[in-house]
Amino acid sequence: MSVVRFGILGARPECVSLLGRRAIELLRASGAELVAWVEGDAEPALPWNLHQPGAMHDATVIPRGLTDNIDFLLLLGDFRPAQPVLDHARHGVWRFATPNPAPLAFWDVFDGLFHIEVRLDRLTVDPKRSISLDRRWVKVDRQSYRRTLNTVIQEMAEMLVYAAWNSMAKNSPAIEFPPAQRQAPSALDLLRLRVKLLLRSGGDQYRGLLYSEAWQVGIVEDSITGFVDSEQLPPVRWLPSPDKTRFLADPFVASTPGGWLLMAEEFDFATGLGKIVQEFSSEGLFAGRMQDVGLQDEDGTHVSYPFLLSHGGALYCIPETHQKNGVWAWRWNETSRAWQDPREIVTGVACIDPTPVFFENRWWLFYTDKADGVDSKLRICFADSPFGPWRQHARNPVKTDIRSSRPGGTPFMHRGQLYRPAQDSSKHYGWRLVVNLVTRLSPDEFEEEPVRILDSSRLGANGIHTLSGAGSKTVLDARRWRFTPWLTPRRLIHKFRKLYQLRKKGS
Amino acid sequence: MSKPVPVLLMNYDLRFGGTECQLCETALHLDRSRFTPHVACIRLQGRRRAELEREGVPLVECFFPSFGSWRVFEAARRMATYLHRHRIQVVHSFDVPGNLFAVPVAFLSRVPVVLSSQRAFREVTPGWYHRFLRLTDRLVDGTVVNSANLREHLQRHDGIAAKRLTLVYNSVDLERFSPSGPKADVLAGCSPVIGCTSMLRPEKGVGTLIEAFALLSARYPCAGLLLVGTGPQHAEMETRAEQLGLTGRIHFAGPVMDVAPWLRRMDIFALPSLSEALSNSLIEAMATGCVAVASDVGGNAELVCDSLCRFRPGDAEDLAQTLEPLLGDGDLRARVAAEGRAFVQSTFSREESLGRLGDLYMQHLRRKGVAP
């Protein structure tokens, strides 16, 4: 691939916003060349000195003015360039956009939204319309404007690099996005945000000290496709938790020649680790009497998400083992009712919730990568066999959306179409499940649409993150808060210890 | 030139349904030089969400599981914040339960113009919803209805003054729903094909159509039945078709994103609804060149003017008798279909409907002194 050559429009090299600096740094680090800088006005600063413009010290080499052979111009600052400038670069003028851009992410945190949409647009002759090169939905940290801002800036900068190398020539129809809302916060607004952040943080601290989260596994005597067809949730039979210090989550179910098999993660508060447990029932009447199946190493790594896959007449368990930077498939032995012959199917990638599925004569592996952050960037690999070797999808990460990326259970075919359960962690981890309909899937294309939301509050819970089915059985999990004030002293000690370790590390 | 007025359109969700379809049509094609549409939903789910997202329409979710949940207050605060932040000037709620939630919130948030829509007869809504709707009728500046029959019904049964009711017919995209274009490749060898696009719910009466088709199947062995859509009765309908020995002659297409190719496969579109204000499917079918046959309820008579093409709701024998002459006479089908398409072109164009809706918004904004 030839080198990407880009220019900057607006701002000044000695005074560039944090977003501008980060975007330029990442682009140059990716191998793109900054070849022109058309100076403009200084960009507006953000509140609390969080986003003060700074100098691009190594930008002195940049010729001032337009040169030929530029792939695109990145517009920094808030103005509309003259029409001839739009045509100067091969792929036009690009600009970052969000619904509430000024100040960046401020009102989103202020209003307590769960996510922010960030875009990279190419300007068109029509001032109202722009071509969207990339769109992403990023989680809002409702307790910290600084952290939200950092996330948004990082995402925008990465989006620019992605577009520069992958979708520069994208020529989708121009869209008329609504005009951005620009409202400078008053001193009172700044004060109000401080109070809001304090209250939100206080609320979370209070809950964290007095309550424990507990996941529970539920059984539904209905096919998983029923969750797409009907708005009503069928009755759920909840299995009891092992005890007060452990809980069950990430359930998967499969039918075997001898009966039904339920697999789940058992998380232990004491060790902070999950292990895989199972229950076998010839009649499918699970009672929650789970047994350790020994899929984890003795060195104590966290294992979760025991995905069950039927292939070639055999049943395989493919758990998440991201701490070991790989994925292993274990084969079910019907005679001994045990898992054996582990086989490494992915090497060197910390896959979160690896979910293989066979679709249109290929095996596809959906996962998020720990290196990207666990919840929002969906990646896909494909292969001729579920054991690999896997090839990366041309558009990885194929989707960045905190609302529906991370896999959340068994993908299934229904009326000839592929549906993929995914986690919506925009409000908090495992908030709810979204069932996506995959409308396009090939080695270089991917599109899906959310068609059903399974909200945890309908289950009387405040979290749900796995939906799995086999035949006439579906299993899911739900999170509830348990009032456990007797554990408060232990939590306080844990918090102080953590703080102490952090300080020690810092010094 | 004045800035476009931000308008918020509200509905329960964005699945495939007539109301959802009209909301999306409005959000996507409302005159952008006059209005900036936003869409709010109680549950932001359904395949239309992706369509709106692709076109850059801002979406907001105000989720609450039921009106009895405390989370309704959280959702109300969320919506009020959104209305304030985006300086929304018009809130237009499209159906129940959106009306019951959005109207009070918009009223209390002092949005200048609050409108509701009534797109189905209120008899199909639960009892207490109906009582609260009468309350919200008093909070809104006006109610948009989609059929003259419904307008009359609301005046007579709910005591809404005529001046507060505005008739805006559903709109249809005449380019998309035209007789020429790709056709679904199903029911090969079947002709003529009777069909219906509908949610498979009890009030849609699709079971009546299956029974009527069974009555005709022996006399017209080449005829086929094409059912597009899904719903709670889907499995039940498939079982019934199997029991009647119609497997192979009935095709259940399930939910589809674009119904136009499926409508082109149909020769006769039969709408067996037990309650209907004004059916989008019927308008789309007529625009596509299908012969329209509909139950004699609600606004169907406004669309299917010929009484020979109407039948008693829920009466499979009457439906079979109505279909019989059409199945046997291709010329008759062609004539009725041409008349139907001409009628739809003159009355239900998108420009006409959305123009009227835009004028209604402006009229209320002027009355409130918000627009010049």
Interface residues (C-beta under 8 A of the other chain):
Chain A: P99 N100 W107 D111 K128 S132 R135 I175 E176 F177 P178 P179 Q181 D229 S230 Q232 R415 V434 L437 T439 E449 P450 V451 R452 I453 D455 S457 R458
Chain B: K3 P4 P6 R15 R32 T36 H38 R43 L44 Q45 G46 R47 R49 A50 E53 R54 E55 G56 V57 P58 F63 P65 S69 R71 T81 Y82 R85 H86 R87 T230 G231 P232 H234 A235 G254 P255 M257
